[in-house]
């Protein structure tokens, strides 16, 4: 039906709501044994053999969370899935199913939604989750994506934001600031493009940063590593809004304080050089940048030998008592109270 | 913080994203034993003792699915919950939890979202479900609501769209067309109001219709009745898009045909009189109107004695073989092929 690439673009009206859902989800084959019935009934039917179920939901709005001026639709679909899976991994649970709802304005032809679904399909295959439901409707303006992720885990393995205890170590996966600097690079190129549409951007030196922004990954590998190392975090959260904000969540939830050491915050060399280029403080970018989707967790000190020397994990600080508060210990040794300067969807309007 | 009603309206920026979620959900107390952790972590944690889990999701877009010109926000919140619960009941399952995501433009003050959440809270209390998560963000235009409903049931009790067998009876709860006629009344009043803002509408004669449109209920009572009567539907769906469209779903899913008798379609007297007033064919309204959220199901003929004479249930037809197709048998005895003329989110733009 859509093989003739030279034909006119297919409008969503031509296909209708049910035809559209059938068409977009045609490549999605269930991978999870627990998916009894996916798309095509009033509700998906799932079976969870034992343990607990995690549910997380996120809404992404064009012009607020993403800009199609520099975000390819396939990447957007991939990212929309990944950021939700990240929330399930942050509970130390295995993501198993997703629902995807879309509201799209009529300016989007079918081919645009196909691209978006290519990214959704790719992410669901890579992470082994099933898209079991969704809704596709029209919007008055732009594209809105709502994703709900479902996961499962044994009760004793589920890790909450609360649970950090005094003297626990604060551990971070990967490195920070890349996604934020990738966004700065993309925004700069967009401005240049507005002035000179002939300009061919050379994003090669920034490929790590741009990929961190456009095609982030959820730390499935860290979830698996923690299980393999028999490490049981006492609390965990994923870095969506910046390290500062997430540390404060752990401290508030656990009624504890913490010291975070500026010199320990892991930064990729390309983040450091981009920060120099953009005249930004790299520590501030790591603390407030957001969208890195790394995992931040606390462990009892006696678990330290299990993670010692692991290149994927960095101890960035330790938990203190609540009265001490949450502080950044700067390179010169001064203690600075941490504040949440993460991304605020309402403040940015 | 918000007790001074005379103060200026609170903007969403003042509260911030986390403050907003905390504030809106402050009256929501978990009712379900299976809700281990609700709002406040990366994911909600649920426990399902046994059986299967149903998941359904819907997105409602201002200007597409609702018009705030005649839809009070409290009713909208109530309806957004109810339409999703209806999908879970249509699987013959007990709804247990919900997630609610909102995207709102800055023209909505906090007080508007409070009203919306009043309706959400009321529905969740009446139906005994927990709001366990969600996301609240800004939109560029209007209000978008995305709801995911979760339910549970024993494997042997779950009823799918497929499963209808030849000679099964086609049964409907309640009556049809009310929601559609309520919408016509509201639209007419809105037009009158545009011309004459002093006009005081008298909606009293249309109260049933307007309530069916603005404050529909999911048929929790029918779900409970079927269990009490020990009736096991062979297939089931809820009426969101009109009887015709839903019957065709059951026939297509079950590879069967059906005969539906026009004279058996249950209509409230106020629907009939409003149809006369608006010069609409009441059968067509029932077949294509939608949004009634009644349950349509099939039962084996031997179960008929269990439902016979029940004022909540009407046998509207019977299942035939697939080759015979799906037909409406009109009052004069002619057989008319059923077509899906239900609501199409894309066709209405």
Interface residues (C-beta under 8 A of the other chain):
Chain A: X12 X13 X15 X16 X17 X20 X36 X37 X40 X41 X42 X43 X44 X45 X46 X47 X48 X52 X53 X54 X55 X56 X57 X58 X59 X61 X62 X63 X64 X65 X87 X88 X90 X91 X93 X97 X99 X101 X102 X103 X106 X132 X133 X134 X135 X136 X137 X138 X139 X140 X141 X142 X144 X146 X148 X149 X150 X151 X155 X158 X160 X161 X236 X237 X238 X253 X344 X345 X346 X347 X348 X349
Chain B: X12 X13 X15 X16 X17 X20 X36 X37 X40 X41 X42 X43 X44 X45 X46 X47 X48 X52 X53 X54 X55 X56 X57 X58 X59 X61 X62 X63 X64 X65 X87 X88 X90 X91 X93 X97 X99 X101 X102 X103 X106 X132 X133 X134 X135 X136 X137 X138 X139 X140 X141 X142 X144 X146 X148 X149 X150 X151 X155 X158 X160 X161 X236 X237 X238 X253 X344 X345 X346 X347 X348 X349
